[in-house]
Amino acid sequence: MNSVSKRSLIIILLAAVVFVSNYCKTGVQKEAKEKEYDGIDILFCGDIMLDWGIKAVIDKYGFNYPLKKMKKLLLGFDFRFCNLECPLSEKGEPHVDKKYIFLGEPQYIQLLINGYIDGVSLANNHSNDFGEIALMNTMTNLSFSGIQYTGAGIDSATAHLPILIDKKDVRIAIFGYSTIALSGSYATTSTPGIARASLSLIRRDIKKFRTLYDFIVISLHWGVEYSDYPTDKQIDMAHDIIDSGADVIIGHHPHIYQGIEIYKGKPIVYSLGNYIFGSINEDVRDNIMVSIRFKKEGIDLLRVIPINGNREKKNRFQYQVLSRESAGDLFSHLKFISKPLKSDFSESAVQNECFLEYRFASLDEKKSEKDTKKDVMKE
């Protein structure tokens, strides 16, 4: 039995014993409008943690409250992807060796549905906070809600399977990995868990899908919490992954945004920061989402979307795009912390209303550069 069939069979079997209530209205993700342009827009969001403060807000105001002001924006994408940093389960035992553990009730998956989330990564240091049962329940609950996942599985083979997107003649594979986890959290050949961010494994996975898909996206849970900058080790790893055939790297874990690098024409977003996150502390800031436009011929546009954090007491845990002025302040800081990465992002990205846009070289420009290099070589 191959890995995909094995994964499907286990999910079906789990469905018979795992409680999944009828709160899930599947299909709502399909409401996104068709675009006139060729290609697809994918929205990448940061960490989602449905415990602590967000739990109290949902219980008081309902599932529509947190993203009430984001609906119109969210509908404008072909696919929405985030890092789900908590299990969603009624069962499981808390990890005894962890200081901070998170658990969302299964019905809180409705918030993901209301946010039109199409896919999530489970490769992070909190997916196993309540053990294997909770992780397995989470995978089942997501599947029943029509939400795809990557970065975790019933064994190492399934944990390394990507989310596959095939729309408008564009094929994209999204993989999820984590460099951060306690011993026993990573999937093995015989036990459930998350996908380890090993360079050799990532290279292997890229090689398997490189010829089948137009674009390979690598989602990485990594980095130092509340640091503005990635480490040298992260930068080296990111470059290695791009050199191995990946087209995009999306990072998370630090809880704040970090710089963006364009390496060999490929975007590396070292950290998005938080999205819908249940904690409040003095280090929490406003954060970013990033949308990327994929065309058959190549990546066309990267757009940075600034969103508020949990600092303000008024409407806390209700998210929205920042005003143009506030966005400008955030973009200035983002460009500043991107400069040490030594790419043209800081100079070439331009603010357009409330967004920061980086346009990649057009196909005509790329062809012109290629022809120029050929002429130089002939001379």
C-alpha positions in Angstrom: 0.0 0.0 0.0 1.5 3.4 -1.0 1.8 6.3 1.4 -1.1 8.3 0.1 -3.5 5.3 0.3 -2.2 4.5 3.8 -2.8 8.0 4.9 -6.4 8.1 3.5 -7.2 4.7 5.1 -6.1 5.8 8.5 -8.1 9.1 8.3 -11.2 7.1 7.4 -10.7 4.7 10.3 -10.1 7.5 12.7 -13.3 9.3 11.5 -15.3 6.4 12.9 -14.0 7.0 16.4 -13.2 10.7 16.6 -15.9 13.1 17.4 -16.3 15.8 14.8 -19.4 18.0 15.2 -21.5 19.4 12.5 -20.2 23.0 13.1 -18.1 22.7 10.0 -19.6 24.1 6.8 -17.3 22.7 4.2 -16.9 24.4 0.9 -16.9 28.0 2.1 -13.3 28.2 1.0 -14.5 27.9 -2.6 -16.1 31.4 -2.5 -13.0 33.2 -3.7 -13.7 35.0 -6.9 -12.0 34.1 -10.2 -9.3 36.5 -11.3 -8.9 38.0 -14.7 -5.1 37.4 -14.8 -3.3 34.2 -15.6 -2.0 32.4 -12.6 -3.0 32.2 -8.9 -2.5 34.3 -5.7 -1.6 32.4 -2.6 -1.8 34.1 0.8 0.7 33.0 3.4 -0.3 33.7 7.0 1.7 33.3 10.2 1.1 31.4 13.4 -2.5 30.5 14.5 -2.9 29.5 18.1 -6.5 29.0 19.2 -6.1 28.9 23.0 -5.7 31.4 25.9 -7.0 34.9 25.0 -8.5 34.1 21.6 -10.5 31.3 23.3 -12.2 33.7 25.7 -13.0 36.1 22.9 -14.6 33.4 20.7 -16.6 32.1 23.6 -17.9 35.7 24.3 -18.4 37.1 20.8 -18.5 34.1 18.5 -16.5 32.8 15.6 -17.1 35.7 13.3 -15.6 38.3 15.6 -11.8 37.8 15.1 -11.8 38.1 11.2 -14.9 40.2 10.8 -12.9 43.1 9.3 -10.7 40.8 7.1 -13.5 39.0 5.1 -13.2 41.0 1.9 -9.5 40.8 1.8 -9.4 37.1 2.5 -11.8 36.3 -0.3 -9.4 37.8 -2.9 -7.0 34.9 -3.0 -7.1 31.5 -4.7 -5.5 29.7 -1.7 -4.8 30.6 1.9 -2.1 28.9 4.0 -1.0 29.2 7.6 0.9 27.6 10.4 -1.5 25.9 12.9 0.3 26.0 16.2 -2.0 24.0 18.4 -3.8 20.6 18.2 -7.6 20.7 17.8 -8.8 17.8 19.8 -11.0 16.7 22.7 -8.6 14.0 23.7 -4.9 13.8 24.7 -2.6 14.1 27.6 -0.5 17.3 28.2 3.2 17.1 27.6 4.9 17.0 31.0 8.2 18.5 29.9 6.9 21.7 28.3 6.4 25.1 30.0 3.9 26.3 27.4 1.3 24.0 25.9 -1.7 24.9 23.7 -4.9 23.1 22.9 -7.9 24.2 20.8 -11.3 22.7 21.1 -12.4 20.9 17.9 -15.2 23.3 17.2 -12.7 26.2 17.0 -11.8 24.9 13.5 -14.8 27.0 12.5 -12.5 30.1 12.9 -10.2 28.6 10.2 -13.2 28.0 8.0 -14.5 31.6 8.5 -11.0 32.7 7.6 -11.2 30.7 4.3 -8.0 28.8 5.3 -7.4 26.1 2.6 -4.2 24.6 4.0 -2.0 24.5 7.1 1.4 23.3 8.2 1.4 21.2 11.4 5.2 21.1 11.5 5.9 23.1 14.6 6.8 22.7 18.3 3.2 22.7 19.6 1.4 20.1 17.4 2.4 17.4 19.8 1.6 19.3 23.0 -1.1 16.7 23.9 0.5 13.7 22.3 -0.1 11.5 19.4 -3.8 11.0 19.9 -4.5 14.8 19.8 -2.3 15.2 16.7 -4.1 12.3 14.9 -7.5 13.9 15.9 -6.3 17.2 14.6 -5.4 15.7 11.2 -8.8 14.0 11.0 -10.7 17.2 12.0 -8.9 19.2 9.4 -9.6 16.7 6.7 -13.3 16.5 7.6 -13.4 20.3 7.3 -11.9 20.4 3.9 -8.7 21.9 5.1 -5.5 20.3 3.7 -2.4 19.9 5.9 1.3 19.1 5.5 4.2 18.6 7.9 2.7 15.9 10.0 1.4 12.3 9.5 0.9 8.8 10.8 4.5 8.1 10.0 7.5 9.9 8.4 6.4 9.0 4.9 3.0 10.7 5.2 4.5 13.6 7.3 6.6 14.5 4.3 3.8 14.7 1.8 3.0 18.2 0.5 -0.2 20.0 -0.1 -0.8 20.0 -3.8 -2.4 22.8 -5.7 -3.5 22.6 -9.3 -5.4 25.7 -10.5 -5.5 27.7 -13.7 -2.8 25.5 -15.3 -0.4 26.2 -12.3 0.8 23.4 -10.1 2.3 24.1 -6.7 3.6 21.8 -3.9 3.8 23.2 -0.4 5.9 21.3 2.2 6.0 21.9 5.9 9.0 21.3 8.2 10.2 22.2 11.7 13.7 22.7 13.2 12.2 23.0 16.6 10.6 20.1 18.6 11.2 18.0 21.7 12.5 14.5 21.4 9.8 12.2 20.2 7.8 14.8 18.3 9.2 13.9 14.9 7.5 11.2 12.9 9.4 7.9 12.4 8.8 5.0 10.0 6.3 3.6 12.5 5.1 6.4 14.7 3.1 9.6 14.1 4.7 13.0 14.4 5.9 16.1 12.5 8.3 16.5 9.6 11.9 17.2 10.6 13.7 20.1 8.8 16.7 18.1 7.8 18.5 19.4 4.7 18.9 16.0 3.3 15.2 15.2 3.7 14.2 18.5 2.2 16.4 18.0 -0.8 15.0 14.5 -1.2 11.4 15.8 -1.1 12.1 18.6 -3.5 13.7 16.1 -6.0 10.7 13.9 -5.9 8.3 16.7 -6.9 10.5 19.1 -8.8 9.7 17.7 -12.3 6.0 17.2 -11.5 5.2 20.7 -10.2 5.8 24.2 -11.5 6.7 25.6 -8.0 8.0 24.2 -4.7 7.1 26.1 -1.6 8.9 25.3 1.7 7.3 26.3 5.0 9.7 26.3 7.9 9.1 26.6 11.6 12.5 28.0 12.8 14.5 30.9 14.2 14.8 32.8 17.5 11.8 34.1 19.2 11.4 37.9 19.2 14.5 38.5 17.2 14.4 40.9 14.2 17.0 38.9 12.3 17.5 35.3 11.1 20.7 33.6 12.2 23.6 32.9 9.8 22.7 29.2 10.0 19.2 30.0 8.8 20.4 32.1 5.9 22.8 29.4 4.8 20.0 26.8 5.1 17.6 28.9 3.1 20.1 29.4 0.3 20.9 25.7 0.3 17.1 24.9 -0.1 16.7 27.4 -2.9 19.8 26.0 -4.6 18.2 22.5 -4.3 15.2 23.6 -6.4 12.7 25.3 -4.1 11.0 28.5 -5.4 9.7 30.1 -2.1 10.6 29.8 1.6 8.0 31.0 4.2 9.2 31.1 7.8 7.5 31.4 11.2 8.1 30.8 14.9 9.7 34.1 16.2 6.2 35.6 16.8 7.4 38.8 15.0 8.2 39.5 11.4 11.7 39.4 10.1 13.4 40.6 6.9 12.6 39.4 3.4 15.4 38.4 1.0 15.3 37.8 -2.8 17.9 35.2 -3.5 18.5 34.2 -7.1 15.1 35.6 -8.0 13.3 33.6 -5.3 11.7 35.1 -2.2 12.7 34.1 1.3 10.3 35.4 4.0 12.2 34.5 7.2 9.3 35.1 9.5 5.7 36.3 9.1 5.1 36.7 12.8 1.7 35.8 14.3 -1.7 35.8 12.7 -4.5 34.7 15.0 -2.5 34.1 18.2 -4.0 33.8 21.7 -1.2 35.3 23.8 -0.4 38.8 24.9 3.0 40.1 26.0 5.2 43.2 25.8 7.1 41.9 22.8 4.0 41.3 20.6 3.9 43.7 17.6 1.9 44.2 14.5 2.7 41.5 11.9 2.5 40.7 8.2 1.0 38.3 5.8 2.5 37.8 2.3 0.7 37.0 -0.9 2.6 35.6 -3.9 1.3 35.6 -7.4 2.4 32.5 -9.3 2.1 32.4 -13.1 3.0 29.4 -15.3 6.2 31.2 -16.5 7.4 32.3 -13.0 6.7 34.3 -9.9 5.2 37.6 -10.7 4.4 39.6 -7.6 5.1 39.5 -3.8 2.8 41.7 -1.7 3.3 42.4 2.0 0.0 42.9 3.9 0.4 44.5 7.4 -2.1 43.4 10.1 -2.5 44.5 13.7 -1.2 42.5 16.6 -2.8 42.1 20.1 -1.3 45.2 21.7 -4.4 47.4 21.8 -7.0 46.7 24.5 -9.8 47.9 22.2 -11.0 45.2 19.8 -8.1 42.9 20.9 -8.1 39.7 18.9 -9.9 41.4 16.1 -7.7 41.6 13.1 -7.5 44.1 10.2 -5.2 45.6 7.7 -3.2 48.6 9.1 -4.0 52.1 7.9 -1.7 53.6 5.2 0.3 55.6 7.7 0.8 52.8 10.2 1.6 50.4 7.3 4.3 52.9 6.1 5.9 52.8 9.5 5.9 49.0 9.5 7.3 48.9 6.0 10.1 51.2 6.8 11.1 48.9 9.6 10.8 45.8 7.4 13.0 47.4 4.8 15.6 48.3 7.5 15.8 44.8 8.9 15.9 43.4 5.3 19.0 45.4 4.3 21.6 43.1 6.0 20.2 40.2 3.9 21.9 42.0 0.9 19.2 41.6 -1.7 17.3 44.3 -3.7 14.1 43.9 -1.7 14.6 47.0 0.5 15.3 49.2 -2.6 12.9 47.7 -5.0 9.8 47.1 -2.9 7.3 50.0 -3.2 4.3 50.9 -1.0 1.0 50.9 -2.9 -1.7 52.2 -0.5 -1.7 49.8 2.5 0.5 47.2 0.8 4.2 46.8 0.0 4.8 45.3 -3.4 7.9 43.7 -5.0 7.6 42.9 -8.7 9.9 40.2 -10.1 11.6 40.6 -13.4 9.3 40.1 -16.3 9.8 37.2 -18.7 10.8 39.7 -21.4 13.4 41.2 -19.1 14.7 37.7 -18.1 15.0 36.8 -21.8 16.8 40.0 -22.6 19.3 39.4 -19.8 19.8 35.9 -21.0 20.4 37.0 -24.6 22.8 39.8 -23.4 24.9 37.2 -21.5 25.0 35.0 -24.6 26.2 38.0 -26.7 28.9 38.8 -24.1 30.1 35.2 -24.1 30.4 35.2 -27.9 32.5 38.4 -27.8 
